[in-house]
Amino acid sequence: MRWIERFDLFLLDLDGLLVDTEQLHHEAYRILCKRYGYELRWDQFQYLAVAHSSSDGLQKALHPHLEEDKDWKVLYEEKKQIYMELLQGGKVALMPGVEEFLQKLAEGRAKRCVATHSNKEQVDMIKHALPVLKTIPVWITREDYDDPKPAPDAYLKAMELLADPGDRVIGFEDSLRGILALKQTMALPVLICDPAHPQLKEEGISGVSHFPSFENIPSSFNR
């Protein structure tokens, strides 16, 4: 991972990039839908295509099949509770190559930060389950910024805290909306996702460096 030495500040997403929680989010929505009499039959790629496209994609896709007279915010809070119960069940793991990547960042004392849509309670539970995440010194959770990705607020907050003039900044995401957020900053955006992910066909991904995992980033990688 010699490429790490070419950058000064590392901006990181959490869900689906560092930790394999997207399946838990998918399962939480499936359970929510079942409670209201709707069977969610999406496979994982279908779920990700909707979840990663926009901040309100899941609401638009699912709310009409549930109780439309119930506010989506109420339904979403119910989903979050289901997700927390799944997290408490210990069903969370690091994505491939992440442990080595984080250890290298720590060894090099690189400036690094997670900017996530997850709230602090969820983050604390994930960090407890996966202690290597505690090597990341700065965490920006959903309570810390205004608009969610694809707005750049989370990453701009991170750069406000950590970036120095002249820094070579790189940002990693697993979703289209995360990449769109990074594109509105000075960071070099890098997409980490399965080569079969349907978002790779989206216009916003064009020209963005893409790798299946951190393990696949070549030593020669540069800006």
Phi, psi and omega per residue, in radians:
M1 nan 0.780 -3.120
R2 -1.104 -0.394 -3.126
W3 -1.060 -0.431 -3.133
I4 -1.003 -0.592 -3.074
E5 -1.160 -0.247 -3.070
R6 -1.533 -0.004 -3.081
F7 -2.254 2.680 -3.073
D8 -1.833 -0.520 -3.081
L9 -2.394 2.289 -3.085
F10 -2.029 2.078 3.106
L11 -1.803 2.251 -2.986
L12 -2.267 2.384 2.907
D13 -1.371 3.068 3.120
L14 -2.037 -1.217 -3.037
D15 -1.155 2.145 3.098
G16 1.496 -0.272 3.107
L17 -1.821 -1.016 3.118
L18 -1.604 -0.648 -3.088
V19 -2.198 2.576 -3.082
D20 -1.538 1.217 -3.123
T21 -1.805 -0.158 -3.092
E22 -1.071 -0.603 3.098
Q23 -1.142 -0.584 3.100
L24 -1.226 -0.697 3.064
H25 -1.068 -0.766 3.115
H26 -1.038 -0.823 -3.139
E27 -1.106 -0.654 3.120
A28 -1.106 -0.724 3.086
Y29 -1.173 -0.643 3.116
R30 -1.093 -0.754 3.122
I31 -1.149 -0.738 3.103
L32 -1.015 -0.851 -3.121
C33 -1.059 -0.720 -3.134
K34 -1.075 -0.634 3.121
R35 -1.061 -0.506 -3.101
Y36 -1.838 0.334 3.002
G37 1.418 0.272 3.139
Y38 -2.056 2.281 3.123
E39 -1.649 2.018 3.124
L40 -1.502 1.962 -3.023
R41 -1.845 0.263 3.129
W42 -1.162 2.487 2.899
D43 -1.428 3.130 -3.033
Q44 -1.114 -0.682 -3.135
F45 -1.184 -0.638 3.091
Q46 -1.136 -0.719 3.088
Y47 -1.070 -0.842 -3.097
L48 -1.113 -0.633 -3.137
A49 -1.046 -0.664 3.123
V50 -1.379 -0.819 -3.066
A51 -1.132 -0.581 -3.059
H52 -1.585 -0.108 -3.040
S53 -1.393 -0.728 -3.101
S54 -2.766 2.904 -3.088
S55 -1.241 -0.357 -3.131
D56 -2.031 0.283 -3.099
G57 -1.074 -0.758 -3.120
L58 -1.200 -0.665 3.093
Q59 -1.049 -0.826 -3.124
K60 -1.116 -0.624 -3.078
A61 -1.389 -0.591 -2.981
L62 -1.827 -0.593 -3.042
H63 -0.963 -0.719 3.139
P64 -1.079 -0.366 -3.122
H65 -1.607 -0.135 -3.131
L66 -1.875 -2.690 3.123
E67 -1.474 1.746 -3.058
E68 -1.164 -0.355 3.104
D69 -1.416 -0.126 3.062
K70 -1.652 2.244 -3.098
D71 -0.988 2.396 -3.139
W72 -1.032 -0.575 3.136
K73 -1.066 -0.620 3.108
V74 -1.195 -0.779 3.112
L75 -1.101 -0.694 -3.127
Y76 -1.156 -0.661 3.078
E77 -1.116 -0.652 3.093
E78 -1.130 -0.731 3.085
K79 -1.075 -0.737 -3.138
K80 -1.074 -0.644 3.121
Q81 -1.160 -0.711 3.084
I82 -1.071 -0.765 3.137
Y83 -1.063 -0.739 3.120
M84 -1.079 -0.671 3.116
E85 -1.145 -0.652 3.082
L86 -1.171 -0.702 3.090
L87 -1.079 -0.721 -3.134
Q88 -1.113 -0.393 3.088
G89 -1.317 -0.038 3.067
G90 1.372 0.321 -3.066
K91 -1.621 1.103 3.136
V92 -2.489 2.463 -3.114
A93 -2.494 2.802 3.053
L94 -1.272 2.636 3.021
M95 -1.318 2.783 -3.097
P96 -0.993 2.336 3.071
G97 1.428 -0.122 -3.028
V98 -1.223 -0.728 -3.097
E99 -1.052 -0.823 3.119
E100 -1.094 -0.736 3.140
F101 -1.028 -0.838 -3.122
L102 -1.173 -0.628 3.102
Q103 -1.138 -0.694 3.114
K104 -1.133 -0.723 3.096
L105 -1.071 -0.738 -3.129
A106 -1.160 -0.740 3.141
E107 -1.083 -0.661 -3.138
G108 -1.500 0.009 -3.119
R109 0.903 0.698 3.135
A110 -1.251 2.579 3.014
K111 -1.246 2.288 -3.056
R112 -2.691 2.659 -3.048
C113 -2.732 2.475 2.963
V114 -1.722 2.312 3.035
A115 -2.153 1.891 -2.935
T116 -2.238 2.744 3.036
H117 -1.410 -0.299 3.133
S118 -1.208 2.613 3.124
N119 -1.494 2.999 -3.030
K120 -1.098 -0.662 -3.140
E121 -1.078 -0.787 3.118
Q122 -1.117 -0.772 -3.131
V123 -1.066 -0.782 -3.124
D124 -1.068 -0.657 3.131
M125 -1.186 -0.717 3.126
I126 -1.164 -0.732 3.122
K127 -1.116 -0.620 3.104
H128 -1.146 -0.669 -3.132
A129 -1.306 -0.512 -3.071
L130 -2.248 1.464 -2.992
P131 -1.027 -0.431 3.141
V132 -1.060 -0.417 3.110
L133 -1.151 -0.387 3.136
K134 -1.232 -0.182 3.070
T135 -1.292 -0.236 3.083
I136 -1.468 2.046 -2.975
P137 -1.369 -0.437 -3.041
V138 -2.140 2.263 3.139
W139 -2.250 2.226 3.047
I140 -1.958 1.935 -3.104
T141 -1.791 3.112 -2.986
R142 -1.045 -0.444 3.139
E143 -1.265 -0.244 -2.948
D144 -1.648 -0.061 -3.092
Y145 -2.578 2.906 -3.025
D146 -1.449 -1.321 -2.994
D147 -1.649 2.405 -3.130
P148 -1.310 2.879 3.029
K149 -0.988 2.433 0.342
P150 -1.455 0.049 2.977
A151 -1.134 2.598 -3.047
P152 -1.523 0.111 -2.961
D153 -0.889 -0.795 -3.081
A154 -1.099 -0.756 -3.117
Y155 -1.305 -0.590 3.066
L156 -1.129 -0.643 3.073
K157 -1.093 -0.743 3.126
A158 -1.080 -0.750 -3.114
M159 -1.231 -0.587 3.075
E160 -1.054 -0.635 -3.107
L161 -1.398 -0.591 -2.900
L162 -2.119 -0.444 -2.998
A163 -1.329 2.401 3.019
D164 -1.956 2.718 3.117
P165 -0.954 2.326 3.113
G166 1.499 -0.048 3.127
D167 -1.073 2.466 2.979
R168 -1.603 1.920 -2.997
V169 -1.879 2.352 3.101
I170 -2.256 2.458 -3.139
G171 -2.225 2.451 -3.102
F172 -2.057 2.341 3.138
E173 -2.457 2.774 3.039
D174 -1.964 0.046 -3.053
S175 -2.292 2.715 3.087
L176 -1.044 -0.821 -3.087
R177 -1.167 -0.513 3.048
G178 -1.198 -0.706 3.089
I179 -1.100 -0.730 3.114
L180 -1.085 -0.615 3.082
A181 -1.154 -0.788 3.138
L182 -1.110 -0.603 -3.123
K183 -1.109 -0.330 3.135
Q184 -1.607 0.225 3.083
T185 -2.172 -3.093 3.110
M186 -1.499 0.043 -3.095
A187 -1.336 2.589 2.970
L188 -1.374 2.034 -3.109
P189 -1.444 2.388 3.093
V190 -2.295 2.280 -3.132
L191 -1.745 2.235 3.064
I192 -2.039 1.899 3.116
C193 -2.834 2.913 3.119
D194 -1.029 2.372 3.130
P195 -1.051 -0.322 3.134
A196 -1.590 0.014 -3.106
H197 -1.121 2.253 -3.113
P198 -1.092 -0.363 -3.112
Q199 -1.161 -0.300 -3.138
L200 -1.151 -0.252 3.102
K201 -1.576 -0.103 -3.085
E202 -1.328 2.588 -3.087
E203 -1.060 -0.648 -3.073
G204 -1.162 -0.232 -3.120
I205 -1.557 -0.299 -3.066
S206 -0.954 2.259 3.098
G207 1.457 -0.066 -3.135
V208 -1.556 2.342 3.078
S209 -1.078 2.360 -3.094
H210 -2.327 2.375 3.070
F211 -2.420 2.562 3.129
P212 -1.136 -0.548 3.120
S213 -2.782 3.004 3.084
F214 -1.097 -0.485 3.130
E215 -1.126 -0.416 -3.045
N216 -1.630 -0.012 3.116
I217 -1.329 2.095 -3.073
P218 -1.260 2.689 3.135
S219 -1.051 -0.457 -3.100
S220 -1.423 -0.067 -3.056
F221 -1.034 2.370 -3.133
N222 -2.601 3.014 3.138
R223 -1.072 nan nan
